[in-house]
Amino acid sequence: MENLIQSLTELTGRLAGYAWGVPSIVLLVGTGLYLTIRLGFIQLRGFRHSIQLISGRYDRAGDPGEVTHFQALSAALSATIGTGNIAGVATAIAFGGPGAVFWMWVTALVGMATKYTSCTLSLKFRTIHPDGEVSGGPMYTLKKGLGMHRLGVAFATFTLIASFGIGNMVQANSVVDGLNFAIPGASEHKLLIGVVMAIAVGLVIIGGIKRIAKVASRIVPFMALAYCGAALLILALNIERIPAAFFTIVNHALTPWAVGGGAIGAALRYGVARGVFSNESGLGSAPMAHAAARTHEPVREGLVAMIGPFVDTIVICTMTALVIIVTGAWGDARPESLQGAALSAYAFHRSLGEAGSWVVGFGLMFFAYSTIIAWSYYGDRSAEFLFGERAVLPYRIVYTVLVVVGAYVPLKLVWNFADIANILMAAPNLVSLVLLAGLVRELSSDYFSRMGP
């Protein structure tokens, strides 16, 4: 069995390397850059209005949809603010060096335009069923907006597969990884940890997007403030090292003679891959949650959605990266065996002692739990698109069981699987974004002309 797992890990590692080669990186970042220019740097000119929308200023109870702007953003953020912010950042730094963080920033900045475009389209082409339930996302954009039903089926199929990796097994696996560092011997109780998480997940996802959004809107602010509060405390204690940490990140990303060309390639690959894993821009997952927003203005939800990559990657991932660097967890002091969530836990432990380890361990539990419940919705919308409503309950059952399975799978194998699934999702989605960019520009111009300055 161990030999089989090792062989699978090596095979998926090679496939992930091919999947995240130069063409894929150019496709993801290039699409975001194209949309940024085509939409007149919507990240900058729409940022202030985005905050107003999230505050509830424009909420209208009579508008079509199932959840508020804030609840839709919380549901989407609960899927993105997860182990990517703890384990993903640490994995990027461990395998790609500090320079990987720079490319995570680039991915997030252009990804804001990507997410704006995809979520605006998801509102434009969503389906509202007679009972008020909403179905939306890239598969509906491809089908209704472009008449590409087969490509919509391909996206839904890849999303269904990806939900078991990025949304499920990666999360359960990283919880065990982090808790084992916080509580020595926790890995001996993988089954118990997995079963407890599976029960907690099942109790929520049976209620669909309304219950998921309700739980997420309570968990997301709490977990983000608790984790960020601990990170800010560490950064305050090491404030004199922060400028050097930023210099290290930029230097390792852009200076060949400082780290070597091969290292820069690794930083680029892991930075973009982990950046996409963290904020999911370009994958097409978040539009499924945002499609349920209660509004008749597609552009409004696009503006709300684009805040996701900013909060997730520019703010929270940067905090994790700086903690790892300023505490000396990255460098000569780092035990080579520490990767992923354990590396982040080690960094927090170096500064806050046992309390730091517990912050990461229990932060992972909340982060992973919220991600799992949010991704279950993405998967069941895909199952509903492919097989009809009758497939939703069986999907939820299988999804819940795999929470337990994920706790047993080796870290590297799970991450490889997630990377492959991610790029397969992104391809059909990016096609729709490029082909419908002109429509989004028209919708944006019309909306802002009516809203005024």
Secondary structure, 3 states (H helix, E strand, C coil): CHHHHHHHHHHHHHHHHHHCCHHHHHHHHHHHHHHHHHCCCHHHHCHHHHHHHHCCCCCCCCCCCCECHHHHHHHHHHHHCCHHHHHHHHHHHHHHCCHHHHHHHHHHHHHHHHHHHHHHHHHHCCEECCCCCEECCHHHHHHHHHCCHHHHHHHHHHHHHHHHHHHHHHHHHHHHHHHHHHCCCHHHHHHHHHHHHHHHHHHHHCCHHHHHHHHHHHHHHHHHHHHHHHHHHHHHHCHHHHHHHHHHHHHHHHCHHHHCHHHHHHHHHHHHHHHHHHHCCCCCCHHHHHCCECCCCHHHHHHHHCHHHHHHHHHHHHHHHHHHHHCCCCCCCCCCCCCCHHHHHHHHHHHHCHHHHHHHHHHHHHHHHHHHHHHHHHHHHHHHHHHCHHHHHHHHHHHHHHHHHHCCCCHHHHHHHHHHHHHHHHHHHHHHHHHCHHHHHHHHHHHHHHHCC
